[in-house]
Amino acid sequence: MTNQQFAERLQQLRKKKGITQRKLGFELYLTQNSISQFENGKRHPDCRLLVLVADYFNVSVDYLLQRTDNPHLIK
């Protein structure tokens, strides 16, 4: 995984939901600056954050990592 893959998906999902970086940071217990760094590819998410983001947006971790273009969780 590259930082850019996660960065692109995170920004797409956030914008699609119509929320600010500040609001997303609040929801995930992060700062707006942290969200900005993730979206700019300057920070790399750990496993805990990947799961939090996937749960928040109701998508799979594979979707966040661009391993699939299907955002839906397989049940």
MARBA-3410 file (N, C-alpha, C, O; in Angstrom, 1 decimal):
75
0.9,-1.2,0.0,0.0,0.0,0.0,0.9,1.2,0.0,1.9,1.3,0.7 ~ 0.5,2.2,-0.8,1.2,3.5,-0.7,0.3,4.5,0.0,-0.9,4.3,0.1 ~ 1.0,5.5,0.6,0.2,6.5,1.3,-0.8,7.2,0.3,-1.9,7.5,0.7 ~ -0.5,7.3,-0.9,-1.3,8.0,-1.9,-2.6,7.2,-2.2,-3.7,7.8,-2.4 ~ -2.6,5.9,-2.1,-3.8,5.1,-2.3,-4.8,5.3,-1.2,-6.0,5.6,-1.5
-4.3,5.3,0.0,-5.2,5.5,1.1,-5.7,7.0,1.1,-6.9,7.3,1.3 ~ -4.8,7.9,0.8,-5.1,9.3,0.7,-6.2,9.6,-0.2,-7.1,10.4,0.1 ~ -6.1,9.1,-1.4,-7.2,9.3,-2.4,-8.5,8.8,-2.0,-9.5,9.5,-2.1 ~ -8.6,7.6,-1.4,-9.9,7.0,-1.0,-10.4,7.8,0.2,-11.6,8.1,0.2 ~ -9.6,8.2,1.1,-10.1,8.9,2.3,-10.7,10.2,1.9,-11.8,10.6,2.3
-10.0,10.9,1.0,-10.5,12.2,0.6,-11.8,12.1,-0.2,-12.8,12.8,-0.1 ~ -11.9,11.1,-1.1,-13.1,10.8,-1.9,-14.3,10.5,-1.0,-15.4,11.1,-1.1 ~ -14.1,9.6,0.0,-15.1,9.3,0.9,-15.6,10.4,1.8,-16.8,10.6,2.0 ~ -14.7,11.2,2.2,-15.0,12.4,3.1,-15.8,13.4,2.3,-16.8,13.9,2.8 ~ -15.4,13.7,1.1,-16.1,14.6,0.3,-17.5,14.1,-0.2,-18.4,14.9,-0.2
-17.6,12.8,-0.5,-18.8,12.2,-0.8,-19.8,12.4,0.3,-21.0,12.6,0.1 ~ -19.4,12.2,1.5,-20.2,12.3,2.7,-20.5,13.8,3.0,-21.4,14.1,3.8 ~ -19.8,14.7,2.4,-20.0,16.1,2.6,-19.6,16.7,4.0,-20.2,17.6,4.5 ~ -18.5,16.1,4.5,-18.0,16.6,5.8,-16.6,17.2,5.6,-15.8,16.9,4.7 ~ -16.2,18.0,6.6,-14.9,18.7,6.6,-13.9,17.8,7.2,-14.2,16.8,7.8
-12.6,18.1,7.0,-11.5,17.4,7.6,-11.7,17.5,9.2,-11.4,16.6,9.9 ~ -12.1,18.7,9.6,-12.3,18.9,11.0,-13.4,18.0,11.6,-13.2,17.4,12.7 ~ -14.5,17.8,10.9,-15.6,17.0,11.4,-15.1,15.5,11.4,-15.4,14.8,12.3 ~ -14.4,15.1,10.3,-14.0,13.7,10.3,-13.0,13.5,11.4,-13.0,12.4,12.1 ~ -12.1,14.4,11.6,-11.1,14.3,12.7,-11.8,14.1,14.1,-11.5,13.3,14.9
-12.9,14.9,14.3,-13.6,14.9,15.5,-14.3,13.5,15.7,-14.2,12.9,16.8 ~ -14.8,13.0,14.6,-15.5,11.7,14.6,-14.5,10.5,14.9,-14.9,9.5,15.5 ~ -13.3,10.7,14.5,-12.3,9.6,14.6,-11.3,9.9,15.7,-10.3,9.2,15.9 ~ -11.6,10.9,16.5,-10.7,11.3,17.6,-9.3,11.7,17.1,-8.3,11.3,17.8 ~ -9.2,12.4,16.0,-8.0,12.9,15.5,-8.1,14.4,15.2,-9.2,15.0,15.3
-7.0,15.0,15.0,-7.1,16.5,14.7,-7.3,16.7,13.2,-7.1,15.8,12.4 ~ -7.8,17.9,12.8,-7.9,18.2,11.4,-6.6,18.1,10.7,-6.5,17.7,9.6 ~ -5.5,18.5,11.4,-4.2,18.4,10.8,-3.8,17.0,10.5,-3.2,16.7,9.4 ~ -4.2,16.0,11.3,-3.9,14.6,11.1,-4.6,14.2,9.8,-4.1,13.5,9.0 ~ -5.9,14.5,9.7,-6.7,14.2,8.5,-6.0,14.8,7.3,-5.9,14.1,6.3
-5.6,16.0,7.3,-5.0,16.7,6.2,-3.7,15.9,5.8,-3.5,15.7,4.6 ~ -2.9,15.5,6.8,-1.7,14.8,6.5,-2.0,13.4,5.8,-1.2,13.0,4.9 ~ -3.0,12.7,6.3,-3.4,11.5,5.7,-3.8,11.7,4.2,-3.4,11.0,3.3 ~ -4.6,12.7,4.0,-5.2,13.0,2.7,-4.1,13.5,1.7,-4.2,13.4,0.5 ~ -3.0,14.1,2.3,-1.9,14.5,1.4,-0.8,13.5,1.3,0.2,13.8,0.7
-1.0,12.3,1.9,0.0,11.2,1.8,1.2,11.4,2.6,2.2,10.8,2.4 ~ 1.1,12.3,3.6,2.3,12.6,4.4,2.4,11.7,5.6,3.4,11.5,6.3 ~ 1.2,11.1,6.0,1.2,10.1,7.1,0.6,8.8,6.6,-0.2,8.8,5.7 ~ 1.0,7.7,7.2,0.6,6.4,6.8,-0.3,5.9,7.9,0.1,5.9,9.1 ~ -1.5,5.3,7.6,-2.4,4.9,8.6,-1.9,3.5,9.2,-1.4,2.7,8.5
-2.2,3.4,10.5,-1.9,2.1,11.1,-3.2,1.2,11.0,-4.2,1.7,10.5 ~ -3.1,0.0,11.4,-4.2,-1.0,11.3,-5.4,-0.4,12.0,-6.6,-0.6,11.5 ~ -5.3,0.1,13.2,-6.4,0.6,14.0,-7.1,1.7,13.3,-8.4,1.7,13.2 ~ -6.4,2.6,12.7,-7.0,3.7,11.9,-7.7,3.2,10.7,-8.8,3.6,10.4 ~ -7.1,2.2,10.0,-7.8,1.6,8.8,-9.2,1.1,9.2,-10.1,1.2,8.5
-9.2,0.3,10.3,-10.5,-0.3,10.7,-11.5,0.8,11.1,-12.7,0.7,10.8 ~ -11.0,1.9,11.8,-11.9,3.0,12.2,-12.5,3.7,11.0,-13.7,3.9,11.0 ~ -11.7,4.0,10.0,-12.1,4.6,8.8,-13.1,3.7,8.0,-14.1,4.2,7.6 ~ -12.7,2.5,7.9,-13.6,1.5,7.2,-15.0,1.4,7.9,-16.0,1.5,7.2 ~ -15.0,1.3,9.2,-16.2,1.3,9.9,-17.0,2.6,9.8,-18.2,2.5,9.6
-16.4,3.7,9.9,-17.0,5.0,9.8,-17.7,5.2,8.5,-18.9,5.6,8.4 ~ -17.1,4.8,7.4,-17.6,5.0,6.1,-18.4,3.7,5.6,-18.9,3.7,4.5 ~ -18.4,2.7,6.4,-19.1,1.4,6.0,-18.6,0.9,4.7,-19.3,0.5,3.8 ~ -17.2,0.8,4.6,-16.6,0.2,3.5,-15.6,-0.8,4.0,-15.3,-0.9,5.2 ~ -15.0,-1.6,3.1,-14.0,-2.6,3.5,-12.6,-1.9,3.5,-12.4,-0.9,2.9
-11.7,-2.5,4.3,-10.4,-2.1,4.3,-9.7,-2.3,3.0,-8.9,-1.4,2.5 ~ -10.1,-3.3,2.3,-9.6,-3.5,0.9,-9.9,-2.4,0.0,-9.1,-2.0,-0.9 ~ -11.1,-1.8,0.2,-11.5,-0.7,-0.6,-10.6,0.5,-0.3,-10.2,1.3,-1.2 ~ -10.4,0.8,1.0,-9.5,1.9,1.4,-8.1,1.8,0.8,-7.5,2.8,0.5 ~ -7.7,0.5,0.7,-6.3,0.3,0.2,-6.3,0.1,-1.3,-5.2,-0.2,-1.9
-7.4,0.4,-2.0,-7.5,0.2,-3.4,-7.2,-1.1,-3.9,-6.6,-1.3,-5.0 ~ -7.5,-2.1,-3.1,-7.3,-3.5,-3.6,-8.6,-4.0,-4.3,-8.5,-5.0,-5.0 ~ -9.6,-3.2,-4.2,-10.9,-3.5,-4.9,-11.6,-2.1,-5.2,-11.3,-1.2,-4.4 ~ -12.4,-2.1,-6.2,-13.2,-0.9,-6.4,-14.6,-1.0,-5.9,-15.4,-0.1,-6.0 ~ -14.9,-2.2,-5.3,-16.2,-2.4,-4.7,-16.1,-2.0,-3.2,-15.5,-2.6,-2.4
-16.8,-0.9,-2.9,-16.7,-0.4,-1.5,-17.5,-1.2,-0.5,-17.4,-1.0,0.7 ~ -18.4,-2.1,-1.0,-19.3,-2.8,-0.1,-18.6,-3.9,0.7,-17.7,-4.6,0.1 ~ -19.0,-4.0,1.9,-18.4,-5.1,2.7,-19.1,-6.4,2.3,-20.3,-6.5,2.0 ~ -18.3,-7.4,2.2,-18.8,-8.8,1.8,-19.2,-9.5,3.1,-18.4,-9.6,4.0 ~ -20.5,-9.9,3.1,-21.0,-10.6,4.3,-21.3,-12.0,4.0,-21.8,-12.7,4.9
END
